Amino acid sequence: MIHPEWRLLSDHMSLTVNIVIIEEHIQTKKCTIIKNSKEERNFITELIKIIKHLNTEQILSKEILEWVIQQFADNTERTWFKHSRNINITKCLKLWWNKEC
């Protein structure tokens, strides 16, 4: 904002700048499965079973399709949390993660 009324004896005007700082949540934990671990193998094995047991022959309506998809999502999420673990995100991990991904 320029304030011409704040001009005194000079030709200069005062300038005010407002900087808005928004509070942001920074995630410090991450749920992950270690690559090539026993947990990863178990997760993949269970996920294959979940997919094989999907009943796709009886999908006769949009509602049934949505129900099947929701069941698949719920089972996948439950299996993920069963085999994953929480890790703390540190500055070094963030740098490594961004480099690898």
C-alpha positions, 0 to 999 in steps of 0.5 A: 500500500502506498501512503501519499498522506505520509509524505513529509518534505520530500518527494518520497512516499511511504510504502507498506507491505503486508506478508501473510504467513500461513501456519502449515502442518508438517508431517513428522511420521510416515507409515511405510513398508521397507522394500524387499522386507518380509513385511513387503512379501507378506503384504503382497501375498495378502493383497493378491489373495484379496484381489483373487477373492473379489466377487466380480461376477455379481456386479449388476448395478452401480451400487454393487460395484461401489460396494465391491470397490469399497470392500477392496479399499477397506481390505487393502488399507487394513492389510497395509496397516497390518504390515507397515510401521510408523517411522519418524521423518527427519531432514535426512530421510526427506532428502533421501526420499526425494532423491529416490522417488 
